[in-house]
């Protein structure tokens, strides 16, 4: 990598929209520099995503220059232009006086990390790097710009971002920056919980999420964000588990595919184990831990302001993850399992259980059994089409007409009885047969 090497030479063309925005500013007598993560991504050889522009034009001037483009002004000093469904941020220099170079440098000085504090000078075709961002990329270091304490005071979420960048890029965190995270970890409480949640999710879907979670624990941030997870640290389990509760959870997270719902279900599947942990006859036991973990999952996810849909999906996976997949299970037992968990959830549940069992640390001997169980599940789903009330060949109106009932709980109770009968014998899910059953129930 050569200093002042144009991004285009590295195969990363600046999007035409970004060039148009920048050139319009320049033609009208303003400065325009490309800043932020796009410069970093291009230098890393990654696909650049967010192309932001820094300028000496005020927000009012920016909006006047682009009168026919939808824009909004939410963040101080930043106008977001909406072009072809994409958002492009144009931000006014923080400093209002001084030379172009000094105002740009002052702007970059308040960015989070050195590799994010670079700019691209379109006119002179060069990278502006006042704080050694390119050198830190070479050395694979996450370093806060100038003063870590000041940067984290400006936005405490940057502490989690330091850990996330370290995780995603495989970089170390520069010692003073890491010390500042430990020193200021409690200030993460000041950050809007939605922003914390989103940063946590980005860590969770990284290839080796356990590294980020461990770094959060070592710096004290995990205690603030997910204290329930820290409860399992160094808590031993029984002989079925090679690892402590905390280590087992992290191993499960790393073992499951990088889907956010699956990663969350892995993170929470044993979250209540420390609270139900009891010693009986010299052995640790965890009675009812799946149900307790599901309840705690709901509490945590509501606290983190996840959507109701996500809370329901993750809590359901956690509640049902301790299913029996022995080969001697009857077809009826498998159909009851599908009814209880929902046919749309069984594949995710299998993935969670496989990751859970693998994280016991004793090898993969279980895999053949669970794969056979999965085949049997899908065979029953194909064979039987009724696992919910809406799958029944009759509905509530049929029940009320035949039974002479008014709308109310009794109708639902009867439908559930019919569903149980159909789960026992799938061939009964025919309208004439179910009507016969209803006629018999009248007598």
C-alpha positions as CSV (number, residue, x, y, z in Angstrom):
1,X,0.0,0.0,0.0
2,X,1.5,3.3,-1.0
3,X,0.6,6.7,0.6
4,X,-1.8,8.8,-1.4
5,X,-2.7,5.8,-3.6
6,X,-6.1,6.5,-5.2
7,X,-8.8,4.1,-4.3
8,X,-9.7,3.5,-7.9
9,X,-6.3,1.9,-8.5
10,X,-7.2,-0.7,-5.9
11,X,-10.2,-1.7,-7.9
12,X,-12.8,0.2,-5.8
13,X,-14.5,2.7,-7.9
14,X,-16.3,5.6,-6.2
15,X,-20.1,5.3,-6.9
16,X,-21.3,7.8,-9.5
17,X,-23.9,9.2,-7.1
18,X,-21.1,10.0,-4.5
19,X,-19.0,11.6,-7.2
20,X,-22.0,13.7,-8.4
21,X,-22.7,14.9,-4.8
22,X,-19.0,15.8,-4.2
23,X,-18.5,17.4,-7.6
24,X,-21.6,19.6,-7.2
25,X,-20.3,20.8,-3.9
26,X,-16.9,21.6,-5.4
27,X,-18.4,23.3,-8.5
28,X,-20.3,25.6,-6.2
29,X,-17.2,26.7,-4.3
30,X,-17.2,24.2,-1.4
31,X,-14.8,21.6,-0.3
32,X,-15.7,17.9,-0.4
33,X,-13.9,14.9,0.9
34,X,-15.0,11.3,1.2
35,X,-14.6,10.1,4.7
36,X,-15.3,7.2,7.1
37,X,-15.7,3.4,6.7
38,X,-15.7,3.4,2.9
39,X,-12.0,4.4,2.8
40,X,-11.2,1.8,5.4
41,X,-13.1,-0.9,3.5
42,X,-11.4,-0.1,0.2
43,X,-8.0,-0.2,1.8
44,X,-8.9,-3.6,3.3
45,X,-9.9,-4.9,-0.1
46,X,-13.6,-5.2,1.1
47,X,-16.7,-4.0,-0.6
48,X,-17.2,-0.4,0.5
49,X,-20.7,0.3,1.7
50,X,-21.2,3.7,3.3
51,X,-19.8,6.5,1.3
52,X,-20.0,9.7,3.3
53,X,-19.0,13.2,2.4
54,X,-17.5,15.9,4.6
55,X,-17.7,19.5,3.5
56,X,-17.4,23.1,4.7
57,X,-21.0,23.8,3.5
58,X,-23.5,24.2,6.2
59,X,-26.6,21.9,6.4
60,X,-28.7,24.8,5.0
61,X,-26.3,25.3,2.0
62,X,-26.3,21.5,1.4
63,X,-30.1,21.3,1.2
64,X,-30.2,24.4,-1.0
65,X,-27.8,22.7,-3.4
66,X,-30.0,19.6,-3.7
67,X,-33.5,21.1,-3.7
68,X,-35.1,18.2,-5.7
69,X,-33.6,15.4,-3.6
70,X,-35.4,14.0,-0.6
71,X,-33.3,14.7,2.5
72,X,-33.5,14.8,6.3
73,X,-31.5,16.3,9.1
74,X,-31.5,14.2,12.2
75,X,-27.9,14.0,13.3
76,X,-26.2,17.3,14.2
77,X,-24.4,18.8,11.2
78,X,-25.4,16.0,8.9
79,X,-27.8,16.0,5.9
80,X,-28.9,12.6,4.7
81,X,-29.7,12.6,1.0
82,X,-32.0,9.9,-0.2
83,X,-31.2,8.9,-3.8
84,X,-32.6,5.8,-5.5
85,X,-33.6,4.4,-2.2
86,X,-30.0,4.7,-0.7
87,X,-28.9,7.1,2.0
88,X,-25.8,9.3,1.6
89,X,-24.6,11.4,4.5
90,X,-23.1,14.9,3.9
91,X,-21.6,16.3,7.1
92,X,-20.4,19.8,7.8
93,X,-16.9,20.1,9.2
94,X,-16.9,20.5,13.0
95,X,-14.5,23.4,12.9
96,X,-15.9,26.6,11.5
97,X,-12.5,28.4,11.1
98,X,-9.0,27.7,9.8
99,X,-7.5,26.3,6.6
100,X,-9.1,23.5,4.6
101,X,-6.5,21.1,5.9
102,X,-6.9,22.1,9.5
103,X,-10.7,22.0,9.4
104,X,-10.7,18.5,7.8
105,X,-8.1,17.3,10.4
106,X,-10.3,18.7,13.2
107,X,-13.2,16.8,11.8
108,X,-11.3,13.5,11.5
109,X,-9.9,14.0,15.0
110,X,-13.4,13.4,16.4
111,X,-13.9,10.1,14.6
112,X,-13.7,6.9,16.6
113,X,-10.7,4.9,15.3
114,X,-7.7,5.8,13.2
115,X,-8.7,3.5,10.3
116,X,-12.0,5.4,10.2
117,X,-10.3,8.8,10.5
118,X,-9.1,9.0,6.9
119,X,-10.4,11.0,4.0
120,X,-10.1,10.9,0.2
121,X,-9.3,14.1,-1.6
122,X,-11.0,13.8,-4.9
123,X,-9.4,16.9,-6.5
124,X,-5.8,15.9,-5.6
125,X,-6.5,12.1,-5.9
126,X,-5.0,11.2,-2.6
127,X,-5.8,9.7,0.8
128,X,-5.6,12.1,3.8
129,X,-4.4,10.1,6.8
130,X,-3.4,12.5,9.7
131,X,-3.6,9.9,12.5
132,X,-1.9,6.8,11.0
133,X,-4.9,4.8,10.0
134,X,-3.1,3.1,7.1
135,X,-0.3,2.1,9.4
136,X,-2.7,0.6,11.9
137,X,-4.3,-1.4,9.2
138,X,-0.9,-2.7,8.3
139,X,-0.2,-3.6,11.9
140,X,-3.8,-4.9,12.4
141,X,-4.6,-2.6,15.4
142,X,-7.8,-1.0,16.6
143,X,-6.6,2.4,18.0
144,X,-8.8,5.3,19.2
145,X,-8.1,8.6,17.6
146,X,-5.7,10.7,19.8
147,X,-7.4,10.3,23.3
148,X,-9.4,7.1,23.9
149,X,-11.1,8.5,27.0
150,X,-12.3,11.6,25.0
151,X,-13.5,9.5,22.0
152,X,-15.4,7.1,24.3
153,X,-16.8,10.1,26.3
154,X,-18.2,11.5,23.0
155,X,-20.0,8.2,22.4
156,X,-19.7,5.2,24.8
157,X,-21.0,2.8,22.2
158,X,-17.5,3.2,20.6
159,X,-16.3,0.8,23.3
160,X,-18.4,-2.0,21.9
161,X,-17.5,-1.0,18.3
162,X,-13.8,-1.4,19.3
163,X,-14.5,-4.9,20.4
164,X,-16.6,-5.6,17.3
165,X,-14.0,-4.3,14.9
166,X,-11.3,-6.3,16.7
167,X,-13.5,-9.4,16.3
168,X,-14.5,-8.8,12.6
169,X,-11.1,-7.8,11.4
170,X,-9.0,-10.1,13.6
171,X,-7.1,-7.1,15.0
172,X,-5.7,-6.5,18.5
173,X,-6.9,-3.5,20.5
174,X,-4.2,-1.0,21.2
175,X,-3.3,-1.1,25.0
176,X,-4.4,2.5,25.9
177,X,-7.6,2.0,23.9
178,X,-8.3,-1.3,25.8
179,X,-7.5,0.3,29.1
180,X,-9.9,3.1,28.4
181,X,-12.7,0.5,27.6
182,X,-12.1,-1.1,31.0
183,X,-12.0,2.2,32.7
184,X,-15.2,3.5,31.2
185,X,-17.2,0.3,30.8
186,X,-20.0,1.6,33.1
187,X,-20.7,4.5,30.8
188,X,-22.3,2.0,28.3
189,X,-25.4,2.5,30.4
190,X,-25.8,5.9,28.9
191,X,-26.3,4.6,25.4
192,X,-29.7,4.0,24.0
193,X,-30.5,0.3,24.4
194,X,-31.5,-0.1,20.8
195,X,-28.0,0.9,19.7
196,X,-26.4,-1.5,22.2
197,X,-28.7,-4.3,20.9
198,X,-27.7,-3.7,17.3
199,X,-24.0,-3.7,18.1
200,X,-24.4,-6.9,20.1
201,X,-26.2,-8.5,17.2
202,X,-23.4,-7.5,14.8
203,X,-21.0,-9.3,17.2
204,X,-23.2,-12.3,17.5
205,X,-23.3,-13.0,13.8
206,X,-19.5,-12.8,13.4
207,X,-17.7,-16.0,12.7
208,X,-16.2,-16.4,16.2
209,X,-18.6,-14.5,18.3
210,X,-17.2,-16.0,21.5
211,X,-14.1,-13.9,21.1
212,X,-16.1,-10.7,21.2
213,X,-18.3,-11.9,24.1
214,X,-15.2,-12.8,26.1
215,X,-13.6,-9.5,25.4
216,X,-16.8,-7.8,26.6
217,X,-16.6,-9.8,29.8
218,X,-12.9,-9.0,30.4
219,X,-13.5,-5.3,29.9
220,X,-16.6,-5.2,32.2
221,X,-19.1,-4.4,29.4
222,X,-20.8,-7.8,29.4
223,X,-21.7,-7.3,33.1
224,X,-23.5,-4.1,32.1
225,X,-25.2,-5.4,28.9
226,X,-25.9,-9.1,29.7
227,X,-25.2,-9.7,33.4
228,X,-27.2,-12.9,33.2
229,X,-24.6,-14.5,31.0
230,X,-21.8,-13.6,33.4
231,X,-23.6,-15.6,36.1
232,X,-22.5,-18.8,34.4
233,X,-18.8,-17.8,34.4
234,X,-16.7,-20.6,36.1
235,X,-19.9,-22.4,37.1
236,X,-19.2,-26.2,36.7
237,X,-21.7,-28.6,35.3
238,X,-22.1,-32.4,35.4
239,X,-20.2,-35.2,33.6
240,X,-22.3,-34.7,30.5
241,X,-20.6,-31.4,30.0
242,X,-16.9,-30.8,29.5
243,X,-17.2,-27.0,30.0
244,X,-18.6,-24.5,32.5
245,X,-22.0,-23.0,31.9
246,X,-20.5,-19.8,30.4
247,X,-18.0,-21.6,28.2
248,X,-20.7,-24.1,27.0
249,X,-23.0,-21.3,26.0
250,X,-20.2,-19.6,24.0
251,X,-19.2,-22.9,22.3
252,X,-22.9,-23.3,21.3
253,X,-23.0,-19.8,19.8
254,X,-19.9,-20.5,17.7
255,X,-21.2,-23.9,16.6
256,X,-24.5,-22.7,15.1
257,X,-24.9,-21.0,11.8
258,X,-24.6,-17.2,11.7
259,X,-28.3,-16.4,11.6
260,X,-29.3,-13.8,14.2
261,X,-32.3,-15.7,15.6
262,X,-30.3,-18.9,15.8
263,X,-27.3,-17.2,17.4
264,X,-29.6,-15.5,20.0
265,X,-31.3,-18.9,20.8
266,X,-27.8,-20.4,21.3
267,X,-26.8,-17.4,23.5
268,X,-29.9,-17.8,25.7
269,X,-30.6,-21.6,25.6
270,X,-29.0,-22.2,29.1
271,X,-29.0,-18.7,30.4
272,X,-31.0,-19.6,33.6
273,X,-28.8,-22.6,34.5
274,X,-26.9,-20.8,37.2
275,X,-30.3,-19.9,38.9
276,X,-31.6,-23.5,39.0
277,X,-28.3,-25.2,39.7
278,X,-28.5,-27.6,42.6
279,X,-26.2,-30.4,43.9
280,X,-27.8,-33.7,44.4
281,X,-25.9,-36.8,45.5
282,X,-22.6,-35.1,44.6
283,X,-23.8,-34.1,41.1
284,X,-24.9,-30.8,39.7
285,X,-28.5,-30.8,38.3
286,X,-30.5,-28.2,36.5
287,X,-34.1,-29.2,36.8
288,X,-36.5,-27.1,34.6
289,X,-33.7,-25.1,33.1
290,X,-35.2,-24.9,29.6
291,X,-38.5,-23.4,30.8
292,X,-36.6,-21.0,33.2
293,X,-34.2,-20.0,30.4
294,X,-37.2,-19.3,28.1
295,X,-38.7,-17.0,30.7
296,X,-35.4,-15.2,31.3
297,X,-34.9,-15.0,27.5
298,X,-38.2,-13.1,27.2
299,X,-37.1,-10.7,30.0
300,X,-33.7,-10.0,28.5
301,X,-35.0,-9.5,24.9
302,X,-37.8,-7.2,26.1
303,X,-35.2,-5.2,28.0
304,X,-33.1,-5.0,24.8
305,X,-36.2,-3.9,22.9
306,X,-36.3,-6.7,20.4
307,X,-39.6,-7.1,18.4
308,X,-42.4,-9.3,19.8
309,X,-41.9,-11.6,16.8
310,X,-38.2,-12.2,17.6
311,X,-38.9,-12.6,21.3
312,X,-41.5,-15.2,20.6
313,X,-39.3,-17.2,18.1
314,X,-36.2,-17.2,20.3
315,X,-38.0,-18.0,23.5
316,X,-39.9,-20.9,21.8
317,X,-36.6,-22.4,20.6
318,X,-35.1,-22.0,24.0
319,X,-38.1,-23.6,25.8
320,X,-38.1,-26.6,23.5
321,X,-34.4,-27.3,23.0
322,X,-34.2,-30.2,25.5
323,X,-36.3,-32.7,23.3
324,X,-35.8,-36.4,23.3
325,X,-34.5,-37.8,19.9
326,X,-34.1,-41.5,20.8
327,X,-34.7,-44.0,18.0
328,X,-37.5,-45.8,20.0
329,X,-39.8,-42.8,19.9
330,X,-43.2,-43.7,18.3
331,X,-44.6,-41.8,15.3
332,X,-47.3,-40.5,17.6
333,X,-44.7,-39.0,19.9
334,X,-43.0,-37.4,17.0
335,X,-46.2,-35.8,15.8
336,X,-46.9,-34.5,19.3
337,X,-43.4,-33.0,19.2
338,X,-44.2,-31.3,15.9
339,X,-47.5,-30.0,17.2
340,X,-45.9,-28.6,20.4
341,X,-43.0,-26.9,18.6
342,X,-44.6,-26.0,15.3
343,X,-43.7,-27.5,12.0
344,X,-42.0,-24.3,10.8
345,X,-39.6,-24.3,13.8
346,X,-38.4,-27.9,13.8
347,X,-35.4,-27.4,11.5
348,X,-34.2,-24.5,13.6
349,X,-34.7,-26.5,16.8
350,X,-32.7,-29.4,15.3
351,X,-29.9,-26.9,14.5
352,X,-29.9,-25.6,18.1
353,X,-29.9,-29.0,19.6
354,X,-27.0,-30.1,17.4
355,X,-25.0,-27.0,18.4
356,X,-25.9,-27.6,22.0
357,X,-24.8,-31.3,22.0
358,X,-21.6,-30.5,20.1
359,X,-20.8,-27.8,22.7
360,X,-20.9,-30.5,25.4
361,X,-17.3,-31.1,24.3
362,X,-17.4,-34.9,23.9
363,X,-17.5,-35.3,20.1
364,X,-20.1,-36.0,17.5
365,X,-21.4,-39.4,18.3
366,X,-25.0,-38.0,18.6
367,X,-25.2,-36.7,15.1
368,X,-26.4,-39.9,13.4
369,X,-29.3,-40.2,15.9
370,X,-30.4,-36.6,15.5
371,X,-30.2,-36.8,11.7
372,X,-32.4,-39.9,11.8
373,X,-34.8,-38.0,14.1
374,X,-34.9,-35.1,11.6
375,X,-35.8,-37.5,8.7
376,X,-38.6,-39.0,10.8
377,X,-39.9,-35.5,11.6
378,X,-40.1,-34.6,7.9
379,X,-41.7,-37.9,7.0
380,X,-44.5,-37.2,9.5
381,X,-44.9,-33.6,8.3
382,X,-45.3,-35.0,4.8
383,X,-47.7,-37.7,6.0
384,X,-49.8,-35.5,8.2
385,X,-51.0,-32.0,7.3
386,X,-52.6,-31.1,10.7
387,X,-50.5,-29.7,13.5
388,X,-52.4,-26.5,14.2
389,X,-56.1,-25.6,14.5
390,X,-56.1,-23.9,11.2
391,X,-55.0,-27.2,9.6
392,X,-58.2,-29.0,10.7
393,X,-60.8,-30.0,8.0
394,X,-63.4,-28.2,10.2
395,X,-63.4,-24.8,11.7
396,X,-65.1,-22.9,14.6
397,X,-68.2,-22.1,12.5
398,X,-68.7,-25.9,11.9
399,X,-68.3,-26.6,15.6
400,X,-70.9,-23.9,16.6
401,X,-73.3,-25.0,13.9
402,X,-73.2,-28.7,14.8
403,X,-72.9,-28.3,18.6
404,X,-75.4,-25.5,18.8
405,X,-72.8,-23.2,20.5
406,X,-72.3,-19.5,20.6
407,X,-68.8,-18.0,20.2
408,X,-66.7,-18.6,23.3
409,X,-63.9,-20.6,24.9
410,X,-65.9,-23.8,24.6
411,X,-65.4,-23.7,20.8
412,X,-61.7,-23.5,21.1
413,X,-61.6,-26.4,23.6
414,X,-63.5,-28.6,21.2
415,X,-61.2,-27.7,18.3
416,X,-58.2,-28.6,20.4
417,X,-59.8,-32.0,21.2
418,X,-60.2,-32.6,17.5
419,X,-56.6,-31.6,16.9
420,X,-55.4,-34.0,19.5
421,X,-57.4,-36.8,17.8
422,X,-56.0,-35.9,14.4
423,X,-52.4,-35.9,15.8
424,X,-53.0,-39.3,17.1
425,X,-54.5,-40.5,13.8
426,X,-53.8,-38.2,10.8
427,X,-56.3,-40.1,8.6
428,X,-59.1,-38.6,10.7
429,X,-58.5,-35.1,9.3
430,X,-61.4,-35.4,6.9
431,X,-64.5,-33.2,7.2
432,X,-67.0,-36.0,7.2
433,X,-65.1,-37.9,9.9
434,X,-64.7,-34.9,12.1
435,X,-68.3,-34.0,11.8
436,X,-69.1,-37.6,12.9
437,X,-66.9,-37.0,16.0
438,X,-68.7,-33.8,16.7
439,X,-72.1,-35.5,16.4
440,X,-71.0,-38.1,18.8
441,X,-69.8,-35.4,21.3
442,X,-73.4,-34.0,21.3
443,X,-74.8,-37.2,22.8
